Amino acid sequence: MVRVGFVLQVRPDRLDEYRAHHEAVWPEMLDALRRHGWGNYSLFLRPNGQLFGYVEVTGTFDDALAGMATEQVNARWQALMAPYFDGTAADTAMEELVEVFHLD
């Protein structure tokens, strides 16, 4: 298991819509994430649109992203989310953070 933190920038004028989509993530999207080793996945959003994500993946983060890239449901979800990130697919714009401390 690998812990991964990442940041993204959501358009500040679209925060309410972005939140609403995440209150009802498609069940088939959740299944695909689990199938590709995504666990303990959380997103945190600041009022200015800065988004921090945390996920624990089996294998590497690159493998987890590559697995999701094979899923049609992910392509549909990324297309739906792209306007919230100025037209960029979030899964290709994630800026992975370096872990500097972990209290085990």
C-alpha positions as CSV (number, residue, x, y, z in Angstrom):
1,M,0.0,0.0,0.0
2,V,1.2,3.5,-0.9
3,R,-0.1,6.7,0.6
4,V,-0.5,9.5,-1.9
5,G,-1.4,13.2,-1.5
6,F,-2.1,15.5,-4.4
7,V,-3.4,18.9,-5.1
8,L,-5.6,20.4,-7.9
9,Q,-7.3,23.7,-8.4
10,V,-11.1,23.7,-8.9
11,R,-12.6,26.8,-10.5
12,P,-13.8,28.9,-7.5
13,D,-17.0,29.9,-9.4
14,R,-18.0,26.2,-9.7
15,L,-17.4,24.9,-6.1
16,D,-21.0,24.2,-5.2
17,E,-21.6,22.2,-8.4
18,Y,-18.3,20.3,-7.9
19,R,-19.4,19.4,-4.3
20,A,-22.8,18.3,-5.5
21,H,-21.3,15.8,-8.0
22,H,-19.2,14.3,-5.2
23,E,-22.3,13.8,-3.0
24,A,-23.5,11.3,-5.6
25,V,-20.5,9.7,-7.3
26,W,-21.7,7.0,-9.7
27,P,-21.7,3.5,-8.2
28,E,-19.9,2.1,-11.2
29,M,-17.1,4.8,-10.7
30,L,-16.7,3.7,-7.1
31,D,-16.5,0.1,-8.2
32,A,-13.8,0.9,-10.8
33,L,-11.8,2.8,-8.2
34,R,-11.9,-0.1,-5.8
35,R,-11.1,-2.6,-8.6
36,H,-7.9,-0.6,-9.4
37,G,-6.7,-0.5,-5.8
38,W,-7.9,2.9,-4.7
39,G,-8.8,2.9,-1.0
40,N,-9.3,5.4,1.8
41,Y,-9.8,8.0,-0.8
42,S,-10.7,11.5,0.4
43,L,-11.0,15.0,-1.1
44,F,-10.8,18.2,0.8
45,L,-11.7,21.6,-0.7
46,R,-10.8,25.1,0.4
47,P,-13.1,28.1,-0.3
48,N,-10.6,29.3,-2.9
49,G,-10.9,26.1,-4.9
50,Q,-7.7,24.5,-3.8
51,L,-8.4,20.7,-3.6
52,F,-6.3,18.3,-1.6
53,G,-6.7,14.6,-2.2
54,Y,-5.5,11.6,-0.2
55,V,-5.6,8.0,-1.4
56,E,-4.0,4.7,-0.4
57,V,-3.3,2.5,-3.4
58,T,-2.1,-1.0,-3.9
59,G,1.0,-1.0,-6.2
60,T,2.0,2.4,-7.4
61,F,0.0,5.6,-8.0
62,D,1.0,5.4,-11.6
63,D,-0.4,1.9,-11.8
64,A,-3.6,3.0,-10.1
65,L,-4.0,5.9,-12.6
66,A,-3.2,3.7,-15.5
67,G,-5.8,1.1,-14.4
68,M,-8.5,3.8,-14.2
69,A,-7.5,5.1,-17.6
70,T,-8.8,1.7,-19.0
71,E,-12.3,2.3,-17.6
72,Q,-15.0,3.8,-19.8
73,V,-16.8,5.1,-16.7
74,N,-13.6,7.0,-15.8
75,A,-13.5,8.7,-19.2
76,R,-17.2,9.8,-18.7
77,W,-16.5,11.0,-15.2
78,Q,-13.3,12.9,-16.3
79,A,-15.3,14.6,-19.1
80,L,-18.0,15.6,-16.6
81,M,-15.4,17.0,-14.2
82,A,-13.2,18.8,-16.8
83,P,-15.1,22.1,-16.8
84,Y,-14.3,22.4,-13.1
85,F,-10.6,22.3,-13.9
86,D,-10.6,24.7,-16.9
87,G,-11.1,21.9,-19.3
88,T,-8.3,19.6,-18.1
89,A,-8.9,16.1,-17.0
90,A,-8.3,16.0,-13.2
91,D,-6.6,12.6,-13.3
92,T,-3.9,14.0,-15.6
93,A,-3.5,17.3,-13.8
94,M,-3.0,15.9,-10.2
95,E,0.2,17.3,-8.7
96,E,1.5,14.6,-6.5
97,L,3.0,15.7,-3.2
98,V,6.0,14.3,-1.5
99,E,5.3,12.7,1.9
100,V,7.6,14.2,4.5
101,F,6.1,12.7,7.7
102,H,3.8,9.9,8.7
103,L,2.8,9.0,12.3
104,D,2.4,5.3,12.2
